[in-house]
Amino acid sequence: MKKIIITGLAFVVGFSASALNAQTEQSAEQQPAIDKQAVDIAKASANYLAKLPALQTGWFVTYDEVVAGREKITYVWSGTSALERGKGYRATSERGDGFREYVYDGKKFTVASLDAGYYADLDATGSFDALVTELQAEHGITLPVWEVFSADNADAFLNDIVEATYHGVTTVGGTPTHHLSFRSATEDRQMWIAADDKRPVPMMVVGTDPYQQGWPQYHAFFHQWDTAPKFARNLFTFELKDSLRKVTLPKLRAEAGGGEIETGK
């Protein structure tokens, strides 16, 4: 009975069986597709970075703020980051006229606003990912470009994608790269990953917020990758200078413009 009703409706609205089949095939073609090649390349890059015992990179980030619903103001955040798993992390960053330093030695995390003359520290233990989680959850601090250093969450965004596309090989800064794009419920993301199976480092990432007017974006560029660095013994030791005054983290954020620099917003 159900089959007769469907056939009758098709006849009433003037569709033949072949037309219905053609429409179904067209709809299927229009459905978002997940290209396995794009997903595999992104996962391979994330897994490669996660397994490195130590890594270092320079980075340059731009991000947009939409003003009055239409005008986009672009901010710049740049710096360097180094990690040796199980030993420590160090990053420096510049944003506007502020200069920051982040140091973690496995026991204590220190953030210093060097231009303003303040520093604050926190007792912390555990892996880099544990530090990231604690800083985000307890203190509202997001470390610069932390995702590329993560051993636990590097490819987490792939869990939510509804579309993935491989766009072929293009050159970024003289390096042949795979150009990939992904769409999820919360973000559109493009990635350019070095087309080197032995060293698939990310060269550029672009994210777009599809739900905010003006479609603000962030662009993250990576350069001077070192995937087998030899760090100085004291790299992860914070050097306390006489010119720095210790304050609590909330005070550092209030007096030295802390929040905006850490979150990149």
PEQUI-V922842 format. One record per residue. N is the residue number from 1. RES is the residue in three letters. PHI is phi in radians with two decimals (NA if undefined). D_CENTER is the distance of its C-alpha to the mean C-alpha in Angstrom with 1 decimal. Layout:
BEGIN
((N/RES/PHI/D_CENTER) (N/RES/PHI/D_CENTER))
END
This chain:
BEGIN
((1/MET/NA/53.7) (2/LYS/-1.06/50.0) (3/LYS/-1.14/50.1) (4/ILE/-1.13/53.0) (5/ILE/-1.07/51.3) (6/ILE/-1.09/48.3) (7/THR/-1.12/50.6) (8/GLY/-1.12/52.7) (9/LEU/-1.11/49.8) (10/ALA/-1.12/48.7) (11/PHE/-1.20/52.2) (12/VAL/-1.04/52.6) (13/VAL/-1.50/49.6) (14/GLY/1.54/50.7) (15/PHE/-1.66/48.2) (16/SER/-1.52/49.6) (17/ALA/-1.06/48.1) (18/SER/-1.18/46.8) (19/ALA/-1.16/45.1) (20/LEU/-1.09/43.4) (21/ASN/-1.09/42.2) (22/ALA/-1.12/40.9) (23/GLN/-1.13/39.0) (24/THR/-1.10/37.5) (25/GLU/-1.12/36.3) (26/GLN/-1.14/34.9) (27/SER/-1.10/33.0) (28/ALA/-1.10/31.6) (29/GLU/-1.16/30.4) (30/GLN/-1.43/28.7) (31/GLN/-1.19/26.7) (32/PRO/-0.98/23.0) (33/ALA/-2.08/22.7) (34/ILE/-1.82/20.2) (35/ASP/-1.38/20.7) (36/LYS/-1.05/20.8) (37/GLN/-1.09/20.3) (38/ALA/-1.10/16.8) (39/VAL/-1.12/15.8) (40/ASP/-1.10/17.6) (41/ILE/-1.16/16.0) (42/ALA/-1.11/12.4) (43/LYS/-1.16/13.8) (44/ALA/-1.09/15.8) (45/SER/-1.15/13.0) (46/ALA/-1.08/11.2) (47/ASN/-1.18/14.8) (48/TYR/-1.07/15.8) (49/LEU/-1.12/13.3) (50/ALA/-1.12/14.1) (51/LYS/-1.58/17.8) (52/LEU/-1.22/17.9) (53/PRO/-1.23/20.1) (54/ALA/-2.67/18.7) (55/LEU/-2.78/16.3) (56/GLN/-2.65/15.7) (57/THR/-2.71/14.0) (58/GLY/-1.66/14.2) (59/TRP/-2.55/11.5) (60/PHE/-2.48/12.2) (61/VAL/-2.10/10.2) (62/THR/-2.07/12.2) (63/TYR/-2.57/12.0) (64/ASP/-1.74/14.9) (65/GLU/-2.21/17.3) (66/VAL/-1.55/19.9) (67/VAL/-1.93/23.4) (68/ALA/0.97/26.4) (69/GLY/1.35/24.9) (70/ARG/-2.55/24.8) (71/GLU/-1.40/24.1) (72/LYS/-1.84/20.6) (73/ILE/-1.82/20.1) (74/THR/-1.83/17.4) (75/TYR/-1.91/16.3) (76/VAL/-2.12/15.3) (77/TRP/-2.40/13.5) (78/SER/-2.49/14.0) (79/GLY/2.96/14.8) (80/THR/-2.37/14.9) (81/SER/-2.43/13.8) (82/ALA/-2.41/16.0) (83/LEU/-2.46/16.4) (84/GLU/-2.14/19.4) (85/ARG/-1.06/19.2) (86/GLY/1.46/22.1) (87/LYS/-2.15/22.9) (88/GLY/3.06/20.5) (89/TYR/-2.50/17.6) (90/ARG/-2.57/17.9) (91/ALA/-2.51/15.8) (92/THR/-2.18/17.2) (93/SER/-2.58/16.0) (94/GLU/-2.18/17.9) (95/ARG/-2.57/17.6) (96/GLY/1.08/20.7) (97/ASP/-1.86/23.6) (98/GLY/-1.85/21.9) (99/PHE/-2.19/21.2) (100/ARG/-2.05/19.5) (101/GLU/-2.36/19.7) (102/TYR/-2.16/18.2) (103/VAL/-2.38/20.2) (104/TYR/-2.37/20.5) (105/ASP/-1.94/23.5) (106/GLY/1.60/23.3) (107/LYS/-2.24/25.7) (108/LYS/-2.47/24.7) (109/PHE/-1.87/21.6) (110/THR/-2.19/22.4) (111/VAL/-2.16/20.8) (112/ALA/-2.17/23.1) (113/SER/-1.70/23.5) (114/LEU/-1.15/25.5) (115/ASP/-1.25/26.7) (116/ALA/-1.62/27.9) (117/GLY/1.46/29.5) (118/TYR/-2.08/27.9) (119/TYR/-2.60/26.2) (120/ALA/-2.46/25.6) (121/ASP/-2.40/25.0) (122/LEU/-2.41/24.6) (123/ASP/-1.27/26.0) (124/ALA/-2.70/23.4) (125/THR/-2.36/23.7) (126/GLY/1.92/22.0) (127/SER/-1.29/19.0) (128/PHE/-1.06/15.7) (129/ASP/-1.13/14.2) (130/ALA/-1.12/17.2) (131/LEU/-1.10/16.7) (132/VAL/-1.00/13.2) (133/THR/-1.09/14.9) (134/GLU/-1.13/17.9) (135/LEU/-1.13/16.5) (136/GLN/-1.22/14.5) (137/ALA/-1.32/17.5) (138/GLU/-1.70/20.3) (139/HIS/-2.27/19.4) (140/GLY/1.16/16.7) (141/ILE/-1.83/14.8) (142/THR/-2.00/11.1) (143/LEU/-1.21/10.8) (144/PRO/-1.01/9.1) (145/VAL/0.68/5.9) (146/TRP/-1.09/7.2) (147/GLU/-1.05/5.3) (148/VAL/-1.27/7.0) (149/PHE/-1.76/10.0) (150/SER/-1.28/10.3) (151/ALA/-1.62/13.5) (152/ASP/-1.86/13.5) (153/ASN/-2.18/10.4) (154/ALA/-1.06/8.4) (155/ASP/-1.97/9.7) (156/ALA/-1.06/10.3) (157/PHE/-1.10/9.1) (158/LEU/-1.21/12.0) (159/ASN/-1.20/14.4) (160/ASP/-1.92/14.5) (161/ILE/-1.28/14.7) (162/VAL/-2.04/18.0) (163/GLU/-2.66/17.9) (164/ALA/-2.51/16.7) (165/THR/-2.39/18.3) (166/TYR/-1.78/18.9) (167/HIS/-1.87/19.9) (168/GLY/1.73/21.4) (169/VAL/-1.79/21.2) (170/THR/-2.41/20.7) (171/THR/-1.85/20.6) (172/VAL/-2.18/17.9) (173/GLY/1.01/19.5) (174/GLY/1.48/22.3) (175/THR/-1.89/20.2) (176/PRO/-1.09/20.7) (177/THR/-2.35/17.6) (178/HIS/-1.45/17.1) (179/HIS/-1.72/15.8) (180/LEU/-2.17/14.3) (181/SER/-2.40/13.6) (182/PHE/-2.42/13.0) (183/ARG/-2.27/14.2) (184/SER/-2.21/14.0) (185/ALA/-1.21/15.9) (186/THR/-2.05/13.3) (187/GLU/-2.73/11.1) (188/ASP/-1.77/11.8) (189/ARG/-2.37/9.3) (190/GLN/-2.01/10.6) (191/MET/-2.39/9.9) (192/TRP/-2.10/12.5) (193/ILE/-2.05/13.2) (194/ALA/-0.90/16.3) (195/ALA/-1.45/19.3) (196/ASP/-2.35/20.6) (197/ASP/-1.04/21.2) (198/LYS/-1.53/21.8) (199/ARG/-2.62/18.7) (200/PRO/-1.45/15.9) (201/VAL/-1.42/13.2) (202/PRO/-1.27/10.4) (203/MET/-1.83/11.9) (204/MET/-2.76/10.0) (205/VAL/-2.36/7.2) (206/VAL/-2.21/8.7) (207/GLY/-2.06/8.2) (208/THR/-2.24/11.6) (209/ASP/-1.57/13.2) (210/PRO/-1.36/16.3) (211/TYR/-1.85/18.2) (212/GLN/-1.76/18.5) (213/GLN/-0.99/21.3) (214/GLY/1.64/20.4) (215/TRP/0.85/17.1) (216/PRO/-1.09/14.9) (217/GLN/-2.24/11.9) (218/TYR/-2.14/9.3) (219/HIS/-2.16/9.4) (220/ALA/-2.07/7.8) (221/PHE/-1.95/10.7) (222/PHE/-2.04/11.4) (223/HIS/-2.59/15.1) (224/GLN/0.92/17.7) (225/TRP/-1.11/16.2) (226/ASP/-2.25/18.6) (227/THR/-1.73/18.4) (228/ALA/-2.52/21.8) (229/PRO/-1.30/22.1) (230/LYS/-1.98/25.2) (231/PHE/-1.50/24.6) (232/ALA/-1.13/27.4) (233/ARG/-1.04/28.9) (234/ASN/-1.74/28.1) (235/LEU/-1.03/24.5) (236/PHE/-1.69/23.4) (237/THR/-1.86/26.3) (238/PHE/-1.32/26.1) (239/GLU/-1.58/28.9) (240/LEU/-1.43/30.6) (241/LYS/-1.74/32.4) (242/ASP/-1.07/35.4) (243/SER/-1.34/33.8) (244/LEU/-1.70/31.2) (245/ARG/-1.96/32.2) (246/LYS/-1.35/30.8) (247/VAL/-2.38/29.9) (248/THR/-1.31/28.2) (249/LEU/-1.05/24.6) (250/PRO/-1.02/25.6) (251/LYS/-1.19/28.0) (252/LEU/-1.07/25.5) (253/ARG/-1.16/23.2) (254/ALA/-1.28/26.3) (255/GLU/-1.62/28.0) (256/ALA/-2.03/25.3) (257/GLY/1.17/22.8) (258/GLY/-1.12/20.4) (259/GLY/-1.03/18.4) (260/GLU/-1.13/17.0) (261/ILE/-1.23/15.8) (262/GLU/-1.16/14.1) (263/THR/-1.48/12.2) (264/GLY/1.25/11.7) (265/LYS/-2.14/13.7))
END
